[in-house]
Amino acid sequence: MEELNGVTIYWLISIGLLIGYVMDLVMIKRGIGLIGNLVGGILGAVIIGVSLISIGIFAPLVYASIGAIAFLFLVNVFSFHPENNIEAKA
């Protein structure tokens, strides 16, 4: 069973960074950008990983990566970016 220590937090942050970077590569010129994806990946992985460790679920690193992917997918798909080419009609 996993325990919450510095090594586990390190791996959760590393998984979040990797998933954020890959999600930025997948969402070319769309979504929330590199910094947003990195921060969102870290937040998603750490929050889900810590919560699963605290309730005693097996393999929290795997579930944290799946949760970070799902979180970043939702944030990137539903992020609002107004088009710069649209002219206002008066």
C-alpha positions in Angstrom: 0.0 0.0 0.0 1.3 3.5 -0.9 2.0 6.0 1.8 2.0 9.7 1.4 5.7 10.9 1.6 8.0 13.1 -0.4 8.8 10.4 -3.0 5.1 9.9 -3.8 4.5 13.7 -4.1 7.5 13.9 -6.4 6.1 11.2 -8.7 2.7 12.8 -8.7 4.2 16.1 -9.7 6.3 14.4 -12.4 3.3 12.5 -13.8 1.3 15.8 -13.9 4.1 17.6 -15.7 4.5 14.9 -18.3 0.7 14.7 -18.9 0.5 18.5 -19.1 3.3 18.6 -21.7 1.8 15.8 -23.8 -1.7 17.4 -23.6 -0.2 20.6 -24.9 1.3 18.7 -27.8 -2.0 17.1 -28.6 -4.0 20.4 -28.4 -2.0 22.3 -31.0 -2.8 26.0 -30.8 -6.0 25.3 -28.9 -6.8 25.0 -25.3 -5.2 26.8 -22.4 -1.5 26.7 -23.4 1.7 25.1 -22.1 1.8 26.8 -18.7 -1.9 26.1 -18.0 -1.6 22.5 -19.1 1.5 22.0 -16.8 -0.2 23.6 -13.8 -3.5 21.7 -14.5 -1.7 18.4 -14.9 0.2 18.9 -11.6 -3.0 19.9 -9.8 -5.1 17.1 -11.2 -2.5 14.4 -10.4 -1.6 15.6 -6.9 -5.3 16.2 -5.8 -6.4 12.8 -7.2 -3.3 11.0 -6.0 -3.4 12.3 -2.5 -7.1 11.7 -2.1 -6.8 8.1 -3.3 -3.8 7.5 -1.0 -5.8 8.8 1.9 -8.7 6.5 1.3 -6.4 3.5 0.6 -7.1 2.7 -3.1 -4.5 0.5 -4.8 -2.2 2.0 -7.5 -2.9 5.7 -6.9 -0.3 6.8 -9.4 -2.1 5.1 -12.2 -5.4 6.6 -11.2 -3.8 10.0 -10.7 -2.5 10.0 -14.3 -5.9 9.0 -15.7 -7.6 11.7 -13.5 -5.1 14.3 -14.7 -5.8 13.4 -18.4 -9.5 13.6 -17.8 -9.2 17.0 -16.0 -7.0 18.5 -18.7 -9.2 17.2 -21.4 -12.3 18.9 -19.9 -10.4 22.1 -19.2 -9.0 22.3 -22.8 -12.2 21.4 -24.6 -14.4 23.8 -22.7 -11.9 26.7 -22.5 -13.3 29.9 -24.1 -11.2 31.7 -26.7 -12.9 34.5 -28.6 -12.0 34.7 -32.2 -9.8 37.7 -33.1 -11.1 37.8 -36.7 -14.7 38.5 -35.8 -15.6 42.2 -36.2 -18.2 43.7 -34.0 -21.5 44.7 -35.6 -22.8 48.0 -34.5 
